[in-house]
Amino acid sequence: MKKINLMIKGMHCSSCSKLIQGELEDKRIKAQVQDTGKALIEFDEKKISEQQIKDIIKELGYQA
């Protein structure tokens, strides 16, 4: 399992963090997203790449 820290831009409230965290967890990616935009993400590199995770966040309307 790989752990990364990301800063997510464009978040405005706790609903934003819940949306991102929920979407990542739906894809079996462990995520802790704070309202401040800090995210700790743990994932299996054999199943998904860091770039794919960033793309998921971008699809939601945020930048990582």
PDB file of N, CA, C, O and CB in Angstrom:
ATOM      1  N   MET A   1       0.844  -1.182   0.000  1.00  0.00           N
ATOM      2  CA  MET A   1       0.000   0.000   0.000  1.00  0.00           C
ATOM      3  C   MET A   1       0.889   1.244   0.000  1.00  0.00           C
ATOM      4  O   MET A   1       1.876   1.320   0.731  1.00  0.00           O
ATOM      5  CB  MET A   1      -0.960  -0.001   1.224  1.00  0.00           C
ATOM      6  N   LYS A   2       0.526   2.193  -0.815  1.00  0.00           N
ATOM      7  CA  LYS A   2       1.266   3.448  -0.889  1.00  0.00           C
ATOM      8  C   LYS A   2       0.434   4.547  -0.235  1.00  0.00           C
ATOM      9  O   LYS A   2      -0.787   4.583  -0.383  1.00  0.00           O
ATOM     10  CB  LYS A   2       1.610   3.813  -2.367  1.00  0.00           C
ATOM     11  N   LYS A   3       1.101   5.440   0.486  1.00  0.00           N
ATOM     12  CA  LYS A   3       0.439   6.576   1.116  1.00  0.00           C
ATOM     13  C   LYS A   3       0.967   7.857   0.486  1.00  0.00           C
ATOM     14  O   LYS A   3       2.172   8.017   0.291  1.00  0.00           O
ATOM     15  CB  LYS A   3       0.664   6.579   2.658  1.00  0.00           C
ATOM     16  N   ILE A   4       0.041   8.773   0.169  1.00  0.00           N
ATOM     17  CA  ILE A   4       0.439  10.069  -0.362  1.00  0.00           C
ATOM     18  C   ILE A   4      -0.353  11.165   0.343  1.00  0.00           C
ATOM     19  O   ILE A   4      -1.459  10.937   0.833  1.00  0.00           O
ATOM     20  CB  ILE A   4       0.221  10.130  -1.898  1.00  0.00           C
ATOM     21  N   ASN A   5       0.228  12.342   0.384  1.00  0.00           N
ATOM     22  CA  ASN A   5      -0.460  13.526   0.886  1.00  0.00           C
ATOM     23  C   ASN A   5      -0.720  14.430  -0.312  1.00  0.00           C
ATOM     24  O   ASN A   5       0.186  14.697  -1.102  1.00  0.00           O
ATOM     25  CB  ASN A   5       0.381  14.265   2.002  1.00  0.00           C
ATOM     26  N   LEU A   6      -1.934  14.893  -0.444  1.00  0.00           N
ATOM     27  CA  LEU A   6      -2.288  15.802  -1.525  1.00  0.00           C
ATOM     28  C   LEU A   6      -2.918  17.065  -0.954  1.00  0.00           C
ATOM     29  O   LEU A   6      -3.571  17.032   0.089  1.00  0.00           O
ATOM     30  CB  LEU A   6      -3.248  15.121  -2.522  1.00  0.00           C
ATOM     31  N   MET A   7      -2.717  18.157  -1.638  1.00  0.00           N
ATOM     32  CA  MET A   7      -3.445  19.390  -1.352  1.00  0.00           C
ATOM     33  C   MET A   7      -4.504  19.515  -2.445  1.00  0.00           C
ATOM     34  O   MET A   7      -4.188  19.464  -3.633  1.00  0.00           O
ATOM     35  CB  MET A   7      -2.481  20.662  -1.307  1.00  0.00           C
ATOM     36  N   ILE A   8      -5.736  19.676  -2.042  1.00  0.00           N
ATOM     37  CA  ILE A   8      -6.835  19.779  -2.997  1.00  0.00           C
ATOM     38  C   ILE A   8      -7.328  21.219  -3.009  1.00  0.00           C
ATOM     39  O   ILE A   8      -7.709  21.770  -1.976  1.00  0.00           O
ATOM     40  CB  ILE A   8      -7.994  18.793  -2.640  1.00  0.00           C
ATOM     41  N   LYS A   9      -7.314  21.812  -4.184  1.00  0.00           N
ATOM     42  CA  LYS A   9      -7.735  23.207  -4.339  1.00  0.00           C
ATOM     43  C   LYS A   9      -9.177  23.250  -4.829  1.00  0.00           C
ATOM     44  O   LYS A   9      -9.636  22.372  -5.560  1.00  0.00           O
ATOM     45  CB  LYS A   9      -6.800  23.965  -5.324  1.00  0.00           C
ATOM     46  N   GLY A  10      -9.874  24.296  -4.406  1.00  0.00           N
ATOM     47  CA  GLY A  10     -11.244  24.501  -4.852  1.00  0.00           C
ATOM     48  C   GLY A  10     -12.297  24.064  -3.850  1.00  0.00           C
ATOM     49  O   GLY A  10     -13.494  24.172  -4.115  1.00  0.00           O
ATOM     50  N   MET A  11     -11.861  23.575  -2.707  1.00  0.00           N
ATOM     51  CA  MET A  11     -12.809  23.146  -1.674  1.00  0.00           C
ATOM     52  C   MET A  11     -13.290  24.361  -0.895  1.00  0.00           C
ATOM     53  O   MET A  11     -12.524  25.285  -0.623  1.00  0.00           O
ATOM     54  CB  MET A  11     -12.161  22.105  -0.717  1.00  0.00           C
ATOM     55  N   HIS A  12     -14.587  24.346  -0.537  1.00  0.00           N
ATOM     56  CA  HIS A  12     -15.170  25.483   0.166  1.00  0.00           C
ATOM     57  C   HIS A  12     -15.794  25.123   1.511  1.00  0.00           C
ATOM     58  O   HIS A  12     -16.024  25.996   2.348  1.00  0.00           O
ATOM     59  CB  HIS A  12     -16.202  26.123  -0.697  1.00  0.00           C
ATOM     60  N   CYS A  13     -16.066  23.831   1.715  1.00  0.00           N
ATOM     61  CA  CYS A  13     -16.771  23.458   2.944  1.00  0.00           C
ATOM     62  C   CYS A  13     -16.585  21.967   3.233  1.00  0.00           C
ATOM     63  O   CYS A  13     -15.908  21.254   2.492  1.00  0.00           O
ATOM     64  CB  CYS A  13     -18.277  23.802   2.833  1.00  0.00           C
ATOM     65  N   SER A  14     -17.190  21.523   4.306  1.00  0.00           N
ATOM     66  CA  SER A  14     -17.073  20.111   4.679  1.00  0.00           C
ATOM     67  C   SER A  14     -17.790  19.200   3.692  1.00  0.00           C
ATOM     68  O   SER A  14     -17.439  18.026   3.570  1.00  0.00           O
ATOM     69  CB  SER A  14     -17.629  19.889   6.078  1.00  0.00           C
ATOM     70  N   SER A  15     -18.780  19.716   2.991  1.00  0.00           N
ATOM     71  CA  SER A  15     -19.462  18.910   1.969  1.00  0.00           C
ATOM     72  C   SER A  15     -18.503  18.545   0.840  1.00  0.00           C
ATOM     73  O   SER A  15     -18.577  17.453   0.277  1.00  0.00           O
ATOM     74  CB  SER A  15     -20.679  19.669   1.404  1.00  0.00           C
ATOM     75  N   CYS A  16     -17.606  19.471   0.519  1.00  0.00           N
ATOM     76  CA  CYS A  16     -16.598  19.208  -0.514  1.00  0.00           C
ATOM     77  C   CYS A  16     -15.711  18.040  -0.089  1.00  0.00           C
ATOM     78  O   CYS A  16     -15.466  17.123  -0.873  1.00  0.00           O
ATOM     79  CB  CYS A  16     -15.737  20.474  -0.780  1.00  0.00           C
ATOM     80  N   SER A  17     -15.238  18.078   1.137  1.00  0.00           N
ATOM     81  CA  SER A  17     -14.351  17.007   1.607  1.00  0.00           C
ATOM     82  C   SER A  17     -15.089  15.672   1.667  1.00  0.00           C
ATOM     83  O   SER A  17     -14.514  14.633   1.342  1.00  0.00           O
ATOM     84  CB  SER A  17     -13.777  17.352   2.993  1.00  0.00           C
ATOM     85  N   LYS A  18     -16.349  15.690   2.075  1.00  0.00           N
ATOM     86  CA  LYS A  18     -17.137  14.458   2.138  1.00  0.00           C
ATOM     87  C   LYS A  18     -17.375  13.890   0.746  1.00  0.00           C
ATOM     88  O   LYS A  18     -17.343  12.675   0.556  1.00  0.00           O
ATOM     89  CB  LYS A  18     -18.475  14.711   2.837  1.00  0.00           C
ATOM     90  N   LEU A  19     -17.614  14.758  -0.223  1.00  0.00           N
ATOM     91  CA  LEU A  19     -17.836  14.325  -1.604  1.00  0.00           C
ATOM     92  C   LEU A  19     -16.594  13.622  -2.145  1.00  0.00           C
ATOM     93  O   LEU A  19     -16.685  12.530  -2.707  1.00  0.00           O
ATOM     94  CB  LEU A  19     -18.206  15.528  -2.500  1.00  0.00           C
ATOM     95  N   ILE A  20     -15.432  14.255  -1.973  1.00  0.00           N
ATOM     96  CA  ILE A  20     -14.184  13.682  -2.479  1.00  0.00           C
ATOM     97  C   ILE A  20     -13.866  12.376  -1.761  1.00  0.00           C
ATOM     98  O   ILE A  20     -13.548  11.373  -2.400  1.00  0.00           O
ATOM     99  CB  ILE A  20     -13.023  14.678  -2.311  1.00  0.00           C
ATOM    100  N   GLN A  21     -13.949  12.389  -0.451  1.00  0.00           N
ATOM    101  CA  GLN A  21     -13.649  11.189   0.332  1.00  0.00           C
ATOM    102  C   GLN A  21     -14.597  10.054  -0.046  1.00  0.00           C
ATOM    103  O   GLN A  21     -14.159   8.915  -0.206  1.00  0.00           O
ATOM    104  CB  GLN A  21     -13.748  11.488   1.843  1.00  0.00           C
ATOM    105  N   GLY A  22     -15.860  10.342  -0.189  1.00  0.00           N
ATOM    106  CA  GLY A  22     -16.844   9.319  -0.548  1.00  0.00           C
ATOM    107  C   GLY A  22     -16.569   8.716  -1.912  1.00  0.00           C
ATOM    108  O   GLY A  22     -16.667   7.501  -2.087  1.00  0.00           O
ATOM    109  N   GLU A  23     -16.226   9.550  -2.876  1.00  0.00           N
ATOM    110  CA  GLU A  23     -15.946   9.070  -4.229  1.00  0.00           C
ATOM    111  C   GLU A  23     -14.712   8.166  -4.237  1.00  0.00           C
ATOM    112  O   GLU A  23     -14.704   7.124  -4.892  1.00  0.00           O
ATOM    113  CB  GLU A  23     -15.742  10.258  -5.191  1.00  0.00           C
ATOM    114  N   LEU A  24     -13.682   8.565  -3.513  1.00  0.00           N
ATOM    115  CA  LEU A  24     -12.475   7.739  -3.452  1.00  0.00           C
ATOM    116  C   LEU A  24     -12.745   6.419  -2.737  1.00  0.00           C
ATOM    117  O   LEU A  24     -12.275   5.368  -3.174  1.00  0.00           O
ATOM    118  CB  LEU A  24     -11.346   8.496  -2.744  1.00  0.00           C
ATOM    119  N   GLU A  25     -13.490   6.467  -1.653  1.00  0.00           N
ATOM    120  CA  GLU A  25     -13.796   5.246  -0.909  1.00  0.00           C
ATOM    121  C   GLU A  25     -14.692   4.308  -1.714  1.00  0.00           C
ATOM    122  O   GLU A  25     -14.607   3.090  -1.558  1.00  0.00           O
ATOM    123  CB  GLU A  25     -14.463   5.590   0.419  1.00  0.00           C
ATOM    124  N   ASP A  26     -15.545   4.857  -2.568  1.00  0.00           N
ATOM    125  CA  ASP A  26     -16.366   4.016  -3.450  1.00  0.00           C
ATOM    126  C   ASP A  26     -15.487   3.194  -4.393  1.00  0.00           C
ATOM    127  O   ASP A  26     -15.877   2.117  -4.843  1.00  0.00           O
ATOM    128  CB  ASP A  26     -17.347   4.885  -4.266  1.00  0.00           C
ATOM    129  N   LYS A  27     -14.308   3.714  -4.679  1.00  0.00           N
ATOM    130  CA  LYS A  27     -13.362   3.026  -5.552  1.00  0.00           C
ATOM    131  C   LYS A  27     -12.315   2.250  -4.743  1.00  0.00           C
ATOM    132  O   LYS A  27     -11.257   1.889  -5.257  1.00  0.00           O
ATOM    133  CB  LYS A  27     -12.671   4.033  -6.477  1.00  0.00           C
ATOM    134  N   ARG A  28     -12.630   2.006  -3.480  1.00  0.00           N
ATOM    135  CA  ARG A  28     -11.788   1.232  -2.556  1.00  0.00           C
ATOM    136  C   ARG A  28     -10.418   1.874  -2.320  1.00  0.00           C
ATOM    137  O   ARG A  28      -9.401   1.189  -2.216  1.00  0.00           O
ATOM    138  CB  ARG A  28     -11.597  -0.177  -3.091  1.00  0.00           C
ATOM    139  N   ILE A  29     -10.420   3.204  -2.239  1.00  0.00           N
ATOM    140  CA  ILE A  29      -9.221   3.961  -1.923  1.00  0.00           C
ATOM    141  C   ILE A  29      -9.440   4.564  -0.544  1.00  0.00           C
ATOM    142  O   ILE A  29     -10.410   5.293  -0.335  1.00  0.00           O
ATOM    143  CB  ILE A  29      -8.919   5.068  -3.008  1.00  0.00           C
ATOM    144  N   LYS A  30      -8.561   4.272   0.386  1.00  0.00           N
ATOM    145  CA  LYS A  30      -8.695   4.814   1.738  1.00  0.00           C
ATOM    146  C   LYS A  30      -8.285   6.287   1.719  1.00  0.00           C
ATOM    147  O   LYS A  30      -7.185   6.626   1.280  1.00  0.00           O
ATOM    148  CB  LYS A  30      -7.827   4.003   2.760  1.00  0.00           C
ATOM    149  N   ALA A  31      -9.167   7.148   2.191  1.00  0.00           N
ATOM    150  CA  ALA A  31      -8.889   8.581   2.133  1.00  0.00           C
ATOM    151  C   ALA A  31      -9.375   9.286   3.386  1.00  0.00           C
ATOM    152  O   ALA A  31     -10.427   8.967   3.940  1.00  0.00           O
ATOM    153  CB  ALA A  31      -9.540   9.200   0.903  1.00  0.00           C
ATOM    154  N   GLN A  32      -8.575  10.257   3.817  1.00  0.00           N
ATOM    155  CA  GLN A  32      -8.957  11.167   4.892  1.00  0.00           C
ATOM    156  C   GLN A  32      -8.800  12.570   4.323  1.00  0.00           C
ATOM    157  O   GLN A  32      -7.684  13.063   4.165  1.00  0.00           O
ATOM    158  CB  GLN A  32      -8.077  10.955   6.206  1.00  0.00           C
ATOM    159  N   VAL A  33      -9.921  13.207   4.016  1.00  0.00           N
ATOM    160  CA  VAL A  33      -9.894  14.533   3.399  1.00  0.00           C
ATOM    161  C   VAL A  33     -10.389  15.546   4.424  1.00  0.00           C
ATOM    162  O   VAL A  33     -11.495  15.425   4.949  1.00  0.00           O
ATOM    163  CB  VAL A  33     -10.768  14.576   2.097  1.00  0.00           C
ATOM    164  N   GLN A  34      -9.559  16.543   4.700  1.00  0.00           N
ATOM    165  CA  GLN A  34      -9.914  17.578   5.671  1.00  0.00           C
ATOM    166  C   GLN A  34     -10.514  18.784   4.951  1.00  0.00           C
ATOM    167  O   GLN A  34     -10.283  18.995   3.761  1.00  0.00           O
ATOM    168  CB  GLN A  34      -8.676  18.002   6.499  1.00  0.00           C
ATOM    169  N   ASP A  35     -11.278  19.557   5.689  1.00  0.00           N
ATOM    170  CA  ASP A  35     -11.904  20.764   5.129  1.00  0.00           C
ATOM    171  C   ASP A  35     -10.865  21.771   4.627  1.00  0.00           C
ATOM    172  O   ASP A  35     -11.171  22.619   3.789  1.00  0.00           O
ATOM    173  CB  ASP A  35     -12.796  21.427   6.180  1.00  0.00           C
ATOM    174  N   THR A  36      -9.653  21.673   5.137  1.00  0.00           N
ATOM    175  CA  THR A  36      -8.580  22.595   4.746  1.00  0.00           C
ATOM    176  C   THR A  36      -8.006  22.261   3.376  1.00  0.00           C
ATOM    177  O   THR A  36      -7.234  23.043   2.822  1.00  0.00           O
ATOM    178  CB  THR A  36      -7.468  22.573   5.782  1.00  0.00           C
ATOM    179  N   GLY A  37      -8.373  21.114   2.827  1.00  0.00           N
ATOM    180  CA  GLY A  37      -7.862  20.704   1.533  1.00  0.00           C
ATOM    181  C   GLY A  37      -6.752  19.674   1.613  1.00  0.00           C
ATOM    182  O   GLY A  37      -6.293  19.171   0.588  1.00  0.00           O
ATOM    183  N   LYS A  38      -6.319  19.358   2.818  1.00  0.00           N
ATOM    184  CA  LYS A  38      -5.281  18.339   2.980  1.00  0.00           C
ATOM    185  C   LYS A  38      -5.928  16.962   2.891  1.00  0.00           C
ATOM    186  O   LYS A  38      -6.987  16.713   3.466  1.00  0.00           O
ATOM    187  CB  LYS A  38      -4.523  18.513   4.338  1.00  0.00           C
ATOM    188  N   ALA A  39      -5.262  16.078   2.156  1.00  0.00           N
ATOM    189  CA  ALA A  39      -5.798  14.725   2.004  1.00  0.00           C
ATOM    190  C   ALA A  39      -4.683  13.702   2.185  1.00  0.00           C
ATOM    191  O   ALA A  39      -3.612  13.821   1.589  1.00  0.00           O
ATOM    192  CB  ALA A  39      -6.472  14.552   0.620  1.00  0.00           C
ATOM    193  N   LEU A  40      -4.944  12.705   3.007  1.00  0.00           N
ATOM    194  CA  LEU A  40      -4.053  11.568   3.169  1.00  0.00           C
ATOM    195  C   LEU A  40      -4.744  10.393   2.475  1.00  0.00           C
ATOM    196  O   LEU A  40      -5.853   9.998   2.832  1.00  0.00           O
ATOM    197  CB  LEU A  40      -3.745  11.262   4.703  1.00  0.00           C
ATOM    198  N   ILE A  41      -4.061   9.856   1.486  1.00  0.00           N
ATOM    199  CA  ILE A  41      -4.671   8.820   0.659  1.00  0.00           C
ATOM    200  C   ILE A  41      -3.780   7.588   0.669  1.00  0.00           C
ATOM    201  O   ILE A  41      -2.564   7.687   0.505  1.00  0.00           O
ATOM    202  CB  ILE A  41      -4.901   9.322  -0.792  1.00  0.00           C
ATOM    203  N   GLU A  42      -4.397   6.428   0.864  1.00  0.00           N
ATOM    204  CA  GLU A  42      -3.691   5.154   0.882  1.00  0.00           C
ATOM    205  C   GLU A  42      -4.319   4.257  -0.177  1.00  0.00           C
ATOM    206  O   GLU A  42      -5.534   4.063  -0.203  1.00  0.00           O
ATOM    207  CB  GLU A  42      -3.747   4.487   2.300  1.00  0.00           C
ATOM    208  N   PHE A  43      -3.469   3.708  -1.054  1.00  0.00           N
ATOM    209  CA  PHE A  43      -4.003   2.926  -2.165  1.00  0.00           C
ATOM    210  C   PHE A  43      -3.021   1.845  -2.597  1.00  0.00           C
ATOM    211  O   PHE A  43      -1.839   1.886  -2.255  1.00  0.00           O
ATOM    212  CB  PHE A  43      -4.334   3.837  -3.347  1.00  0.00           C
ATOM    213  N   ASP A  44      -3.528   0.885  -3.348  1.00  0.00           N
ATOM    214  CA  ASP A  44      -2.733  -0.211  -3.887  1.00  0.00           C
ATOM    215  C   ASP A  44      -2.266   0.188  -5.280  1.00  0.00           C
ATOM    216  O   ASP A  44      -3.079   0.322  -6.195  1.00  0.00           O
ATOM    217  CB  ASP A  44      -3.549  -1.548  -3.923  1.00  0.00           C
ATOM    218  N   GLU A  45      -0.971   0.375  -5.442  1.00  0.00           N
ATOM    219  CA  GLU A  45      -0.409   0.811  -6.726  1.00  0.00           C
ATOM    220  C   GLU A  45      -0.648  -0.199  -7.852  1.00  0.00           C
ATOM    221  O   GLU A  45      -0.566   0.154  -9.028  1.00  0.00           O
ATOM    222  CB  GLU A  45       1.081   1.056  -6.577  1.00  0.00           C
ATOM    223  N   LYS A  46      -0.940  -1.438  -7.501  1.00  0.00           N
ATOM    224  CA  LYS A  46      -1.206  -2.452  -8.519  1.00  0.00           C
ATOM    225  C   LYS A  46      -2.602  -2.279  -9.118  1.00  0.00           C
ATOM    226  O   LYS A  46      -2.876  -2.767 -10.214  1.00  0.00           O
ATOM    227  CB  LYS A  46      -1.059  -3.857  -7.920  1.00  0.00           C
ATOM    228  N   LYS A  47      -3.481  -1.584  -8.398  1.00  0.00           N
ATOM    229  CA  LYS A  47      -4.865  -1.420  -8.850  1.00  0.00           C
ATOM    230  C   LYS A  47      -5.163  -0.042  -9.412  1.00  0.00           C
ATOM    231  O   LYS A  47      -6.024   0.101 -10.280  1.00  0.00           O
ATOM    232  CB  LYS A  47      -5.799  -1.698  -7.720  1.00  0.00           C
ATOM    233  N   ILE A  48      -4.456   0.981  -8.924  1.00  0.00           N
ATOM    234  CA  ILE A  48      -4.722   2.344  -9.361  1.00  0.00           C
ATOM    235  C   ILE A  48      -3.457   3.185  -9.181  1.00  0.00           C
ATOM    236  O   ILE A  48      -2.666   2.954  -8.267  1.00  0.00           O
ATOM    237  CB  ILE A  48      -5.915   2.958  -8.572  1.00  0.00           C
ATOM    238  N   SER A  49      -3.284   4.158 -10.065  1.00  0.00           N
ATOM    239  CA  SER A  49      -2.096   5.006  -9.986  1.00  0.00           C
ATOM    240  C   SER A  49      -2.430   6.330  -9.294  1.00  0.00           C
ATOM    241  O   SER A  49      -3.594   6.697  -9.133  1.00  0.00           O
ATOM    242  CB  SER A  49      -1.523   5.267 -11.397  1.00  0.00           C
ATOM    243  N   GLU A  50      -1.375   7.025  -8.893  1.00  0.00           N
ATOM    244  CA  GLU A  50      -1.565   8.343  -8.286  1.00  0.00           C
ATOM    245  C   GLU A  50      -2.242   9.292  -9.274  1.00  0.00           C
ATOM    246  O   GLU A  50      -3.090  10.095  -8.885  1.00  0.00           O
ATOM    247  CB  GLU A  50      -0.211   8.928  -7.822  1.00  0.00           C
ATOM    248  N   GLN A  51      -1.872   9.200 -10.542  1.00  0.00           N
ATOM    249  CA  GLN A  51      -2.476  10.059 -11.564  1.00  0.00           C
ATOM    250  C   GLN A  51      -3.966   9.768 -11.722  1.00  0.00           C
ATOM    251  O   GLN A  51      -4.758  10.692 -11.908  1.00  0.00           O
ATOM    252  CB  GLN A  51      -1.762   9.873 -12.909  1.00  0.00           C
ATOM    253  N   GLN A  52      -4.351   8.517 -11.651  1.00  0.00           N
ATOM    254  CA  GLN A  52      -5.768   8.160 -11.749  1.00  0.00           C
ATOM    255  C   GLN A  52      -6.552   8.744 -10.579  1.00  0.00           C
ATOM    256  O   GLN A  52      -7.695   9.169 -10.749  1.00  0.00           O
ATOM    257  CB  GLN A  52      -5.939   6.631 -11.793  1.00  0.00           C
ATOM    258  N   ILE A  53      -5.948   8.768  -9.396  1.00  0.00           N
ATOM    259  CA  ILE A  53      -6.602   9.364  -8.229  1.00  0.00           C
ATOM    260  C   ILE A  53      -6.783  10.859  -8.453  1.00  0.00           C
ATOM    261  O   ILE A  53      -7.849  11.404  -8.169  1.00  0.00           O
ATOM    262  CB  ILE A  53      -5.780   9.103  -6.939  1.00  0.00           C
ATOM    263  N   LYS A  54      -5.756  11.519  -8.957  1.00  0.00           N
ATOM    264  CA  LYS A  54      -5.858  12.949  -9.263  1.00  0.00           C
ATOM    265  C   LYS A  54      -6.925  13.214 -10.311  1.00  0.00           C
ATOM    266  O   LYS A  54      -7.632  14.219 -10.244  1.00  0.00           O
ATOM    267  CB  LYS A  54      -4.513  13.490  -9.744  1.00  0.00           C
ATOM    268  N   ASP A  55      -7.042  12.313 -11.277  1.00  0.00           N
ATOM    269  CA  ASP A  55      -8.070  12.453 -12.320  1.00  0.00           C
ATOM    270  C   ASP A  55      -9.483  12.328 -11.737  1.00  0.00           C
ATOM    271  O   ASP A  55     -10.397  13.033 -12.164  1.00  0.00           O
ATOM    272  CB  ASP A  55      -7.861  11.393 -13.417  1.00  0.00           C
ATOM    273  N   ILE A  56      -9.656  11.440 -10.771  1.00  0.00           N
ATOM    274  CA  ILE A  56     -10.959  11.292 -10.105  1.00  0.00           C
ATOM    275  C   ILE A  56     -11.331  12.603  -9.411  1.00  0.00           C
ATOM    276  O   ILE A  56     -12.464  13.072  -9.511  1.00  0.00           O
ATOM    277  CB  ILE A  56     -10.930  10.117  -9.074  1.00  0.00           C
ATOM    278  N   ILE A  57     -10.361  13.181  -8.712  1.00  0.00           N
ATOM    279  CA  ILE A  57     -10.588  14.441  -8.005  1.00  0.00           C
ATOM    280  C   ILE A  57     -10.906  15.555  -9.002  1.00  0.00           C
ATOM    281  O   ILE A  57     -11.781  16.385  -8.754  1.00  0.00           O
ATOM    282  CB  ILE A  57      -9.354  14.817  -7.150  1.00  0.00           C
ATOM    283  N   LYS A  58     -10.200  15.569 -10.118  1.00  0.00           N
ATOM    284  CA  LYS A  58     -10.431  16.582 -11.151  1.00  0.00           C
ATOM    285  C   LYS A  58     -11.824  16.451 -11.757  1.00  0.00           C
ATOM    286  O   LYS A  58     -12.475  17.459 -12.033  1.00  0.00           O
ATOM    287  CB  LYS A  58      -9.372  16.471 -12.249  1.00  0.00           C
ATOM    288  N   GLU A  59     -12.285  15.228 -11.964  1.00  0.00           N
ATOM    289  CA  GLU A  59     -13.628  14.988 -12.500  1.00  0.00           C
ATOM    290  C   GLU A  59     -14.713  15.551 -11.574  1.00  0.00           C
ATOM    291  O   GLU A  59     -15.806  15.890 -12.026  1.00  0.00           O
ATOM    292  CB  GLU A  59     -13.852  13.484 -12.712  1.00  0.00           C
ATOM    293  N   LEU A  60     -14.404  15.647 -10.292  1.00  0.00           N
ATOM    294  CA  LEU A  60     -15.351  16.194  -9.314  1.00  0.00           C
ATOM    295  C   LEU A  60     -15.319  17.722  -9.291  1.00  0.00           C
ATOM    296  O   LEU A  60     -16.140  18.352  -8.624  1.00  0.00           O
ATOM    297  CB  LEU A  60     -15.043  15.647  -7.917  1.00  0.00           C
ATOM    298  N   GLY A  61     -14.366  18.322 -10.026  1.00  0.00           N
ATOM    299  CA  GLY A  61     -14.303  19.780 -10.107  1.00  0.00           C
ATOM    300  C   GLY A  61     -13.255  20.422  -9.222  1.00  0.00           C
ATOM    301  O   GLY A  61     -13.305  21.627  -8.973  1.00  0.00           O
ATOM    302  N   TYR A  62     -12.297  19.624  -8.740  1.00  0.00           N
ATOM    303  CA  TYR A  62     -11.249  20.134  -7.860  1.00  0.00           C
ATOM    304  C   TYR A  62      -9.880  19.873  -8.480  1.00  0.00           C
ATOM    305  O   TYR A  62      -9.766  19.111  -9.440  1.00  0.00           O
ATOM    306  CB  TYR A  62     -11.343  19.484  -6.460  1.00  0.00           C
ATOM    307  N   GLN A  63      -8.855  20.497  -7.940  1.00  0.00           N
ATOM    308  CA  GLN A  63      -7.490  20.278  -8.404  1.00  0.00           C
ATOM    309  C   GLN A  63      -6.672  19.652  -7.295  1.00  0.00           C
ATOM    310  O   GLN A  63      -6.776  20.039  -6.131  1.00  0.00           O
ATOM    311  CB  GLN A  63      -6.847  21.595  -8.874  1.00  0.00           C
ATOM    312  N   ALA A  64      -5.860  18.683  -7.669  1.00  0.00           N
ATOM    313  CA  ALA A  64      -4.993  18.010  -6.691  1.00  0.00           C
ATOM    314  C   ALA A  64      -3.545  18.189  -7.103  1.00  0.00           C
ATOM    315  O   ALA A  64      -2.644  17.702  -6.420  1.00  0.00           O
ATOM    316  CB  ALA A  64      -5.343  16.498  -6.570  1.00  0.00           C
TER     317      ALA A  64
END
